[in-house]
Amino acid sequence: MSVTQLTFHGLRNLAPVTIHPSPRINVIYGVNGSGKTSLLEGIHILGMGRSFRTRQLKNAIQSEAPYMTLYGRLAGDPEVTLGVRRMRAQRELELRLRGEKGVRLAELVEAMPLQLINPDAFRLLEGSPLVAVSS
């Protein structure tokens, strides 16, 4: 399933943004600090309910914003919509799938499967084996 729309509000240094990615390949580029990683983080939060940059999602909310809202639309028949909202003052995520509130995180993850590939992912292949020492 390809992403046809992403709309993010209140996410890190990004101004409210709506993009319509290509169903093929997308190239994200810009100067340092322009929001490239924040955009990728928003996609990760939308599909996984958590950030790859911070353990506390309130840290992903813009400093003056009371909340962040992430919305995505996936191609398909029928089309699938996803939404994540995190209020600064509350710990719980508000999740929406196909317009319905109260969905479980597992349903969101199933609707938009993601795989994060970062430099740490290669440690499994390139790193030394760990040796368990028993006492």
DSSP file (Angstrom, degrees, kcal/mol; ACC not computed):
  #  RESIDUE AA STRUCTURE BP1 BP2  ACC     N-H-->O    O-->H-N    N-H-->O    O-->H-N    TCO  KAPPA ALPHA  PHI   PSI    X-CA   Y-CA   Z-CA
    1    1 A M              0   0    0      0, 0.0     2,-0.3     0, 0.0    75,-0.1   0.000 360.0 360.0 360.0 129.4    0.0    0.0    0.0
    2    2 A S        -     0   0    0     73,-0.1    73,-3.1     1,-0.0     2,-0.5  -0.694 360.0-114.0 -98.1 151.7    1.5    3.4   -0.9
    3    3 A V  E     +A   74   0A   0     -2,-0.3    71,-0.3    71,-0.2     3,-0.1  -0.706  30.8 177.8 -82.0 126.2    1.0    6.6    1.0
    4    4 A T  E     +     0   0A   0     69,-3.1     2,-0.3    -2,-0.5    70,-0.2   0.640  66.1  17.0-104.1 -19.7   -1.0    9.1   -1.0
    5    5 A Q  E     -A   73   0A   0     68,-1.4    68,-2.3    15,-0.2     2,-0.4  -0.980  53.2-173.7-154.3 141.1   -1.2   11.9    1.6
    6    6 A L  E     -AB  72  19A   0     13,-2.4    13,-2.7    -2,-0.3     2,-0.4  -0.998   6.9-178.5-131.1 131.2    0.6   13.0    4.8
    7    7 A T  E     -AB  71  18A   0     64,-2.6    64,-2.5    -2,-0.4     2,-0.4  -0.982   6.1-178.1-131.8 120.6   -0.6   16.0    6.9
    8    8 A F  E     +AB  70  17A   0      9,-2.5     9,-2.3    -2,-0.4     2,-0.4  -0.966   5.7 179.0-124.0 134.1    1.4   16.9   10.0
    9    9 A H  E     +A   69   0A   0     60,-2.4    60,-2.3    -2,-0.4     6,-0.1  -0.999  69.9   7.9-131.1 134.0    0.6   19.7   12.5
   10   10 A G  S    S+     0   0    0     -2,-0.4    52,-2.2     4,-0.3     2,-0.7   0.697  82.6 144.3  76.4  19.5    2.7   20.5   15.6
   11   11 A L  B >   -F   61   0B   0      3,-0.3     3,-2.3    50,-0.2    50,-0.2  -0.842  66.6 -73.5 -99.7 114.2    5.5   18.2   14.9
   12   12 A R  T 3  S-     0   0    0     48,-2.8    51,-0.1    -2,-0.7    -2,-0.1  -0.039 107.5 -16.4  42.7-125.3    9.0   19.5   15.9
   13   13 A N  T 3  S+     0   0    0     49,-0.1     2,-0.4    50,-0.0    -1,-0.3   0.324 105.1 115.8 -93.4   8.5   10.3   22.2   13.6
   14   14 A L    <   -     0   0    0     -3,-2.3    -4,-0.3    21,-0.1    -3,-0.3  -0.617  61.1-136.6 -82.8 132.9    7.8   21.6   10.8
   15   15 A A        -     0   0    0     -2,-0.4    -7,-0.1     1,-0.2    -4,-0.1  -0.441  58.1 -66.9 -68.1 158.9    5.3   24.2    9.8
   16   16 A P  S    S-     0   0    0      0, 0.0     2,-0.4     0, 0.0    -7,-0.2  -0.304  73.5-173.7 -51.1 129.7    1.9   22.6    9.2
   17   17 A V  E     -B    8   0A   0     -9,-2.3    -9,-2.5    -3,-0.1     2,-0.4  -0.980  26.9-172.1-137.5 141.0    2.5   20.5    6.1
   18   18 A T  E     +B    7   0A   0     -2,-0.4     2,-0.3   -11,-0.2   -11,-0.2  -0.996  16.7 176.8-128.7 127.3    0.6   18.4    3.6
   19   19 A I  E     -B    6   0A   0    -13,-2.7   -13,-2.4    -2,-0.4    -2,-0.0  -0.941  24.9-151.2-129.1 153.9    2.4   16.4    1.0
   20   20 A H        -     0   0    0     -2,-0.3   -15,-0.2   -15,-0.2   -16,-0.1  -0.833  26.6-153.8-122.3  89.1    1.3   13.9   -1.6
   21   21 A P        -     0   0    0      0, 0.0     5,-0.1     0, 0.0   -19,-0.0  -0.181  21.0-104.3 -64.9 155.6    4.1   11.5   -2.1
   22   22 A S        -     0   0    0      1,-0.1   -19,-0.2     3,-0.1     4,-0.0  -0.489  22.2-127.8 -71.1 146.8    4.7    9.6   -5.3
   23   23 A P  S    S+     0   0    0      0, 0.0    -1,-0.1     0, 0.0     3,-0.1   0.609 100.5  45.5 -71.6  -8.6    3.7    5.9   -5.3
   24   24 A R  S    S-     0   0    0      1,-0.3     2,-0.4   -22,-0.0     0, 0.0   0.598 119.3 -19.9 -99.2-110.6    7.2    5.2   -6.6
   25   25 A I        -     0   0    0      2,-0.0     2,-0.4    -4,-0.0    -1,-0.3  -0.858  54.1-165.4-109.5 138.9   10.3    6.7   -5.2
   26   26 A N        -     0   0    0     -2,-0.4     2,-0.5    -3,-0.1     0, 0.0  -0.977   5.9-155.4-122.9 137.0   10.5   10.0   -3.2
   27   27 A V        -     0   0    0     -2,-0.4     2,-0.6     2,-0.0    -2,-0.0  -0.955   5.8-161.9-112.5 125.5   13.7   11.9   -2.5
   28   28 A I        +     0   0    0     -2,-0.5     2,-0.3     2,-0.0    -2,-0.0  -0.932  23.5 158.7-108.1 122.0   13.7   14.2    0.6
   29   29 A Y        +     0   0    0     -2,-0.6     2,-0.3     5,-0.0    -2,-0.0  -0.960   3.4 124.0-141.8 158.9   16.4   16.8    0.6
   30   30 A G        -     0   0    0     -2,-0.3     3,-0.1     5,-0.0     5,-0.1  -0.909  56.5 -64.8 167.1 171.6   17.1   20.1    2.2
   31   31 A V  S >  S-     0   0    0     -2,-0.3     3,-1.7     1,-0.2     5,-0.3  -0.248  72.0 -71.3 -71.7 165.1   19.7   22.0    4.3
   32   32 A N  T 3  S+     0   0    0      1,-0.3    -1,-0.2     2,-0.1     0, 0.0  -0.307 121.7  19.6 -56.5 137.8   20.5   21.0    7.9
   33   33 A G  T 3  S+     0   0    0     -3,-0.1    -1,-0.3     1,-0.1    -2,-0.1   0.567  86.8 118.8  80.2   9.3   17.7   21.7   10.3
   34   34 A S  S <  S-     0   0    0     -3,-1.7    -2,-0.1    -4,-0.0    -3,-0.1   0.600  89.3 -97.7 -86.7  -9.9   15.0   22.0    7.6
   35   35 A G  S  > S+     0   0    0     -4,-0.2     4,-2.3   -21,-0.1     5,-0.2   0.587  79.1 132.6 110.8  12.1   12.9   19.1    8.9
   36   36 A K  H  > S+     0   0    0     -5,-0.3     4,-1.8     1,-0.2     5,-0.1   0.949  83.0  40.5 -60.4 -49.8   13.9   16.0    6.8
   37   37 A T  H  > S+     0   0    0      1,-0.2     4,-2.7     2,-0.2    -1,-0.2   0.857 112.5  56.5 -68.7 -34.4   14.3   13.8    9.9
   38   38 A S  H  > S+     0   0    0      2,-0.2     4,-2.4     1,-0.2    -1,-0.2   0.889 105.7  51.5 -63.2 -38.8   11.2   15.3   11.5
   39   39 A L  H  X S+     0   0    0     -4,-2.3     4,-1.8     2,-0.2    -2,-0.2   0.934 112.2  45.3 -62.1 -46.5    9.2   14.3    8.4
   40   40 A L  H  X S+     0   0    0     -4,-1.8     4,-2.2     1,-0.2    -2,-0.2   0.882 111.2  53.7 -64.6 -38.0   10.5   10.7    8.6
   41   41 A E  H  X S+     0   0    0     -4,-2.7     4,-2.8     1,-0.2     5,-0.2   0.906 106.1  53.1 -62.6 -41.5    9.9   10.7   12.4
   42   42 A G  H  X S+     0   0    0     -4,-2.4     4,-2.4     1,-0.2    -1,-0.2   0.899 108.6  49.3 -61.1 -40.9    6.2   11.8   11.7
   43   43 A I  H  X S+     0   0    0     -4,-1.8     4,-2.0     2,-0.2    -1,-0.2   0.917 111.8  49.5 -63.2 -42.9    5.8    8.9    9.3
   44   44 A H  H  X S+     0   0    0     -4,-2.2     4,-2.5     2,-0.2     6,-0.5   0.918 111.8  47.4 -63.4 -44.6    7.3    6.5   11.9
   45   45 A I  H  X S+     0   0    0     -4,-2.8     4,-2.4     1,-0.2    -1,-0.2   0.912 110.6  53.3 -63.2 -41.8    5.0    7.8   14.6
   46   46 A L  H  < S+     0   0    0     -4,-2.4    -1,-0.2    -5,-0.2    -2,-0.2   0.876 119.6  32.9 -61.4 -38.5    2.0    7.5   12.3
   47   47 A G  H  < S+     0   0    0     -4,-2.0    65,-0.3    -5,-0.1    -1,-0.2   0.725 133.5  25.6 -91.9 -22.5    2.7    3.9   11.5
   48   48 A M  H  < S-     0   0    0     -4,-2.5    -3,-0.2     2,-0.3    -2,-0.2   0.563  91.6-125.7-119.4 -14.1    4.2    2.7   14.8
   49   49 A G  S  < S+     0   0    0     -4,-2.4     2,-0.3    -5,-0.4    -4,-0.2   0.609  83.5  73.6  76.8   9.9    2.8    4.9   17.5
   50   50 A R  S    S-     0   0    0     -6,-0.5    -2,-0.3    -9,-0.1     2,-0.3  -0.970  77.5-113.6-150.2 163.6    6.3    5.8   18.7
   51   51 A S        -     0   0    0      3,-0.5   -10,-0.1    -2,-0.3    -9,-0.1  -0.665   4.0-149.2 -98.2 152.4    9.3    7.8   17.7
   52   52 A F  S    S+     0   0    0     -2,-0.3    -1,-0.1     1,-0.1     3,-0.1   0.421  99.7  51.0 -92.7  -0.7   12.7    6.6   16.7
   53   53 A R  S    S+     0   0    0      1,-0.3     2,-0.3   -12,-0.1    -1,-0.1   0.708 115.7  20.1-106.7 -26.2   14.3    9.8   18.2
   54   54 A T        -     0   0    0      1,-0.1    -3,-0.5     3,-0.0    -1,-0.3  -0.992  54.8-140.9-147.1 149.5   12.8   10.0   21.7
   55   55 A R  S    S+     0   0    0     -2,-0.3     2,-0.7     1,-0.1    -1,-0.1   0.801  95.0  60.9 -78.5 -29.4   11.2    7.8   24.2
   56   56 A Q  S >  S-     0   0    0      1,-0.1     3,-1.9    -6,-0.1     4,-0.3  -0.880  70.4-157.1-104.6 114.6    8.7   10.5   25.3
   57   57 A L  G >  S+     0   0    0     -2,-0.7     3,-1.9     1,-0.3     4,-0.5   0.739  87.8  73.9 -64.2 -22.4    6.4   11.6   22.4
   58   58 A K  G >  S+     0   0    0      1,-0.3     3,-0.9     2,-0.2    -1,-0.3   0.796  88.2  64.0 -61.7 -23.5    5.7   14.9   24.1
   59   59 A N  G <  S+     0   0    0     -3,-1.9    -1,-0.3     1,-0.2    -2,-0.2   0.665  95.3  58.6 -71.4 -15.8    9.3   15.8   23.1
   60   60 A A  G <  S+     0   0    0     -3,-1.9   -48,-2.8    -4,-0.3     2,-0.3   0.560  85.9  96.7 -88.0  -9.6    8.2   15.5   19.4
   61   61 A I  B <  S-F   11   0B   0     -3,-0.9   -50,-0.2    -4,-0.5     7,-0.1  -0.620  91.3 -97.8 -80.7 138.1    5.6   18.2   19.9
   62   62 A Q    >   -     0   0    0    -52,-2.2     3,-1.1    -2,-0.3    -1,-0.1  -0.196  37.9-110.8 -52.8 146.7    6.6   21.7   18.9
   63   63 A S  T 3  S+     0   0    0      1,-0.3    -1,-0.1   -51,-0.1    -2,-0.1   0.801 114.2  31.7 -57.0 -35.6    7.7   23.8   21.9
   64   64 A E  T 3  S+     0   0    0      2,-0.0    -1,-0.3     0, 0.0    -2,-0.1   0.465  98.3 101.4-101.3  -2.5    4.7   26.1   21.9
   65   65 A A    <   -     0   0    0     -3,-1.1     3,-0.1     1,-0.1    -4,-0.0  -0.611  62.0-148.3 -86.7 141.5    2.0   23.7   20.5
   66   66 A P  S    S-     0   0    0      0, 0.0    22,-3.2     0, 0.0    23,-0.4   0.662  79.2  -4.2 -78.9 -15.5   -0.5   22.0   22.8
   67   67 A Y  E     - C   0  87A   0     20,-0.3     2,-0.4    21,-0.1    20,-0.2  -0.977  61.3-127.2-161.9 168.4   -0.6   18.9   20.6
   68   68 A M  E     - C   0  86A   0     18,-1.9    18,-2.2    -2,-0.3     2,-0.4  -0.986  17.5-163.2-125.9 144.4    0.6   17.3   17.4
   69   69 A T  E     -AC   9  85A   0    -60,-2.3   -60,-2.4    -2,-0.4     2,-0.4  -0.995   4.0-171.8-127.8 127.5   -1.7   15.7   14.9
   70   70 A L  E     -AC   8  84A   0     14,-3.0    14,-2.6    -2,-0.4     2,-0.4  -0.977   7.0-179.0-121.2 130.5   -0.5   13.3   12.2
   71   71 A Y  E     +AC   7  83A   0    -64,-2.5   -64,-2.6    -2,-0.4     2,-0.3  -0.983   1.7 179.1-132.7 140.4   -2.7   12.1    9.4
   72   72 A G  E     -AC   6  82A   0     10,-2.5    10,-2.7    -2,-0.4     2,-0.4  -0.986  15.1-155.2-140.8 152.8   -2.1    9.8    6.5
   73   73 A R  E     -AC   5  81A   0    -68,-2.3   -69,-3.1    -2,-0.3   -68,-1.4  -0.997  12.6-159.3-128.1 131.5   -4.0    8.3    3.6
   74   74 A L  E     -AC   3  80A   0      6,-3.3     6,-1.9    -2,-0.4   -71,-0.2  -0.904  21.4-116.4-114.0 137.9   -3.0    5.0    2.0
   75   75 A A        +     0   0    0    -73,-3.1     2,-0.3    -2,-0.4   -73,-0.1  -0.363  61.8 101.5 -66.8 148.7   -4.0    3.9   -1.5
   76   76 A G  S    S-     0   0    0    -75,-0.1     3,-0.2    -2,-0.1    -2,-0.0  -0.905  74.7 -62.3 159.5 177.4   -6.2    0.9   -1.7
   77   77 A D  S    S+     0   0    0      1,-0.4     2,-0.1    -2,-0.3    -2,-0.1  -0.843 133.2  22.6-130.1  95.3   -9.7   -0.3   -2.2
   78   78 A P  S    S-     0   0    0      0, 0.0    -1,-0.4     0, 0.0     2,-0.1   0.476 108.4-122.2 -84.3 162.9  -11.0    0.9    0.0
   79   79 A E        -     0   0    0     -3,-0.2     2,-0.5    -2,-0.1    -4,-0.2  -0.377  24.9-138.1 -63.8 145.5   -8.7    3.7    0.9
   80   80 A V  E     -C   74   0A   0     -6,-1.9    -6,-3.3    31,-0.1     2,-0.4  -0.929  14.2-164.2-113.7 131.2   -7.3    3.7    4.4
   81   81 A T  E     -C   73   0A   0     -2,-0.5    17,-3.1    -8,-0.2     2,-0.3  -0.915   6.0-170.8-112.6 143.5   -6.9    6.7    6.6
   82   82 A L  E     -CD  72  97A   0    -10,-2.7   -10,-2.5    -2,-0.4     2,-0.3  -0.958   3.0-176.4-130.0 147.8   -4.8    6.8    9.8
   83   83 A G  E     -CD  71  96A   0     13,-2.3    13,-2.5    -2,-0.3     2,-0.4  -0.995   8.8-175.0-147.2 142.7   -4.5    9.5   12.5
   84   84 A V  E     -CD  70  95A   0    -14,-2.6   -14,-3.0    -2,-0.3     2,-0.4  -0.998   6.6-179.0-134.0 130.1   -2.4   10.0   15.6
   85   85 A R  E     -CD  69  94A   0      9,-2.1     9,-2.9    -2,-0.4     2,-0.5  -0.998   4.0-173.5-130.1 135.4   -2.9   12.8   18.0
   86   86 A R  E     -CD  68  93A   0    -18,-2.2   -18,-1.9    -2,-0.4     2,-0.3  -0.972  11.9-152.3-130.3 116.8   -0.8   13.4   21.1
   87   87 A M  E >   -C   67   0A   0      5,-0.6     3,-0.8    -2,-0.5   -20,-0.3  -0.659  17.2-134.0 -83.3 141.1   -1.7   16.2   23.6
   88   88 A R  T 3  S+     0   0    0    -22,-3.2    -1,-0.1    -2,-0.3   -21,-0.1   0.885 105.4  50.4 -61.8 -38.4    1.2   17.6   25.5
   89   89 A A  T 3  S+     0   0    0    -23,-0.4     2,-0.3    -3,-0.0    -1,-0.2   0.564 108.3  59.3 -80.8  -9.0   -0.8   17.4   28.8
   90   90 A Q    <   -     0   0    0     -3,-0.8    -3,-0.0     2,-0.1   -32,-0.0  -0.899  64.5-150.3-122.8 152.0   -1.8   13.8   28.4
   91   91 A R  S    S+     0   0    0     -2,-0.3   -34,-0.1    -5,-0.1    -1,-0.1   0.782  70.3  89.5 -87.8 -29.3    0.3   10.6   28.0
   92   92 A E  S    S-     0   0    0      1,-0.1    -5,-0.6    -6,-0.0     2,-0.3  -0.361  71.1-130.4 -75.4 147.9   -2.2    8.6   25.9
   93   93 A L  E     -D   86   0A   0     -7,-0.1     2,-0.7    -2,-0.1    -7,-0.2  -0.733  10.8-138.4 -89.7 142.8   -2.3    8.7   22.1
   94   94 A E  E     -D   85   0A   0     -9,-2.9    -9,-2.1    -2,-0.3     2,-0.4  -0.931  28.2-167.9 -99.4 117.5   -5.5    9.2   20.3
   95   95 A L  E     -D   84   0A   0     -2,-0.7     8,-0.8     8,-0.2     7,-0.7  -0.849   9.7-173.3-110.2 141.4   -5.5    6.8   17.4
   96   96 A R  E     -DE  83 101A   0    -13,-2.5   -13,-2.3    -2,-0.4     2,-0.4  -0.996   5.3-177.8-133.2 140.9   -7.9    6.7   14.4
   97   97 A L  E >  S-DE  82 100A   0      3,-1.8     3,-1.8    -2,-0.4   -15,-0.2  -0.978  78.5  -9.8-138.9 123.8   -8.2    4.2   11.7
   98   98 A R  T 3  S-     0   0    0    -17,-3.1   -16,-0.1    -2,-0.4     3,-0.1   0.843 129.7 -57.4  55.7  35.5  -10.6    4.6    8.8
   99   99 A G  T 3  S+     0   0    0    -18,-0.3     2,-0.4     1,-0.2    -1,-0.3   0.366 109.5 125.1  81.7  -4.7  -12.2    7.5   10.8
  100  100 A E  E <   -E   97   0A   0     -3,-1.8    -3,-1.8     1,-0.0     3,-0.4  -0.734  50.6-142.5 -94.1 135.6  -12.9    5.4   13.8
  101  101 A K  E    S+E   96   0A   0     -2,-0.4    -5,-0.2    -5,-0.2    -7,-0.0  -0.392  74.6  40.1 -83.5 166.0  -11.6    6.4   17.3
  102  102 A G  S    S+     0   0    0     -7,-0.7    -1,-0.2     1,-0.2     2,-0.1   0.740  72.4 155.7  72.4  24.9  -10.4    4.0   19.9
  103  103 A V        -     0   0    0     -8,-0.8    -8,-0.2    -3,-0.4    -1,-0.2  -0.484  44.7-108.2 -80.6 156.4   -8.5    1.6   17.7
  104  104 A R    >>  -     0   0    0     -2,-0.1     4,-1.3     1,-0.1     3,-0.8  -0.508  21.6-118.8 -81.5 152.7   -5.6   -0.4   19.2
  105  105 A L  H 3> S+     0   0    0      1,-0.2     4,-2.5     2,-0.2     5,-0.2   0.857 113.4  62.1 -58.4 -36.9   -2.0    0.3   18.3
  106  106 A A  H 3> S+     0   0    0      1,-0.2     4,-2.0     2,-0.2    -1,-0.2   0.849 101.2  52.5 -59.7 -34.5   -1.7   -3.2   16.7
  107  107 A E  H <> S+     0   0    0     -3,-0.8     4,-1.8     2,-0.2    -1,-0.2   0.886 109.4  48.9 -68.6 -38.8   -4.4   -2.3   14.2
  108  108 A L  H  X S+     0   0    0     -4,-1.3     4,-1.7     2,-0.2    -2,-0.2   0.929 111.5  49.0 -64.3 -46.2   -2.5    0.9   13.2
  109  109 A V  H  < S+     0   0    0     -4,-2.5    -2,-0.2     1,-0.2    -1,-0.2   0.880 111.1  50.5 -62.2 -39.3    0.8   -1.0   12.8
  110  110 A E  H  < S+     0   0    0     -4,-2.0    -1,-0.2    -5,-0.2    -2,-0.2   0.860 108.5  52.4 -67.5 -35.1   -1.0   -3.6   10.7
  111  111 A A  H  < S+     0   0    0     -4,-1.8    -1,-0.2     1,-0.3    -2,-0.2   0.841 123.8  25.0 -71.2 -33.1   -2.5   -1.0    8.4
  112  112 A M  S  < S-     0   0    0     -4,-1.7    -1,-0.3   -65,-0.3    -2,-0.1  -0.632  79.8-164.5-133.9  75.7    0.8    0.7    7.7
  113  113 A P        -     0   0    0      0, 0.0     2,-0.3     0, 0.0    -3,-0.1  -0.385  13.9-178.4 -65.5 134.8    3.7   -1.7    8.1
  114  114 A L        -     0   0    0    -67,-0.1     2,-0.4    -2,-0.1    -2,-0.0  -0.916  21.4-157.6-130.7 155.8    7.1    0.1    8.4
  115  115 A Q        -     0   0    0     -2,-0.3     2,-0.5     2,-0.0   -71,-0.0  -0.952  14.8-147.4-134.8 117.7   10.7   -1.0    8.7
  116  116 A L        -     0   0    0     -2,-0.4     2,-0.6   -72,-0.0    -2,-0.0  -0.713  13.2-171.5 -83.8 126.2   13.2    1.5   10.1
  117  117 A I        +     0   0    0     -2,-0.5    -2,-0.0     3,-0.0    -1,-0.0  -0.955  22.2 147.1-119.8 111.1   16.7    1.1    8.7
  118  118 A N    >>  -     0   0    0     -2,-0.6     3,-1.5     1,-0.0     4,-0.6  -0.769  65.4 -83.0-131.8 177.4   19.3    3.3   10.4
  119  119 A P  G >4 S+     0   0    0      0, 0.0     3,-0.8     0, 0.0     4,-0.3   0.817 125.7  59.7 -56.1 -31.2   23.0    2.8   11.2
  120  120 A D  G >4 S+     0   0    0      1,-0.2     3,-1.2     2,-0.2     4,-0.5   0.794  92.1  68.3 -67.3 -26.8   22.2    0.7   14.3
  121  121 A A  G X4 S+     0   0    0     -3,-1.5     3,-0.7     1,-0.3     4,-0.4   0.805  94.6  56.4 -63.3 -28.6   20.3   -1.8   12.1
  122  122 A F  G <X S+     0   0    0     -3,-0.8     4,-3.1    -4,-0.6     3,-0.4   0.617  85.2  80.2 -81.4 -11.9   23.6   -2.9   10.5
  123  123 A R  H <> S+     0   0    0     -3,-1.2     4,-2.1    -4,-0.3    -1,-0.2   0.848  86.5  60.3 -61.6 -32.4   25.2   -3.8   13.8
  124  124 A L  H <4 S+     0   0    0     -3,-0.7    -1,-0.2    -4,-0.5    -2,-0.2   0.883 116.2  31.6 -61.2 -38.4   23.4   -7.0   13.8
  125  125 A L  H  4 S+     0   0    0     -3,-0.4    -2,-0.2    -4,-0.4    -1,-0.2   0.861 131.9  30.0 -87.2 -39.6   25.1   -8.0   10.5
  126  126 A E  H  < S+     0   0    0     -4,-3.1    -3,-0.2     2,-0.1    -2,-0.2   0.689  99.7  92.5 -97.6 -20.6   28.5   -6.3   10.9
  127  127 A G  S  < S-     0   0    0     -4,-2.1     3,-0.1    -5,-0.4    -4,-0.0  -0.147  81.3 -92.7 -76.9 168.8   29.1   -6.3   14.6
  128  128 A S        -     0   0    0      1,-0.1     2,-0.1     0, 0.0    -1,-0.1  -0.426  47.0-100.1 -73.9 151.9   30.9   -8.8   16.8
  129  129 A P        -     0   0    0      0, 0.0     2,-0.4     0, 0.0    -1,-0.1  -0.488  35.2-121.7 -71.9 145.1   28.9  -11.5   18.4
  130  130 A L        -     0   0    0     -2,-0.1     2,-0.6    -3,-0.1    -3,-0.0  -0.700  20.7-144.7 -85.9 139.7   28.0  -11.0   22.1
  131  131 A V        -     0   0    0     -2,-0.4     2,-0.4     2,-0.0    -1,-0.0  -0.923   9.4-138.3-108.2 122.8   29.3  -13.6   24.4
  132  132 A A        -     0   0    0     -2,-0.6     2,-0.6     1,-0.0    -2,-0.0  -0.656  15.9-158.3 -80.3 129.3   27.1  -14.5   27.4
  133  133 A V        -     0   0    0     -2,-0.4     2,-0.4     2,-0.0    -2,-0.0  -0.936   4.5-161.2-110.8 122.9   29.0  -15.0   30.6
  134  134 A S              0   0    0     -2,-0.6    -2,-0.0     1,-0.1     0, 0.0  -0.806 360.0 360.0-103.1 146.7   27.4  -17.0   33.3
  135  135 A S              0   0    0     -2,-0.4    -1,-0.1     0, 0.0    -2,-0.0   0.428 360.0 360.0-108.9 360.0   28.6  -16.8   36.9
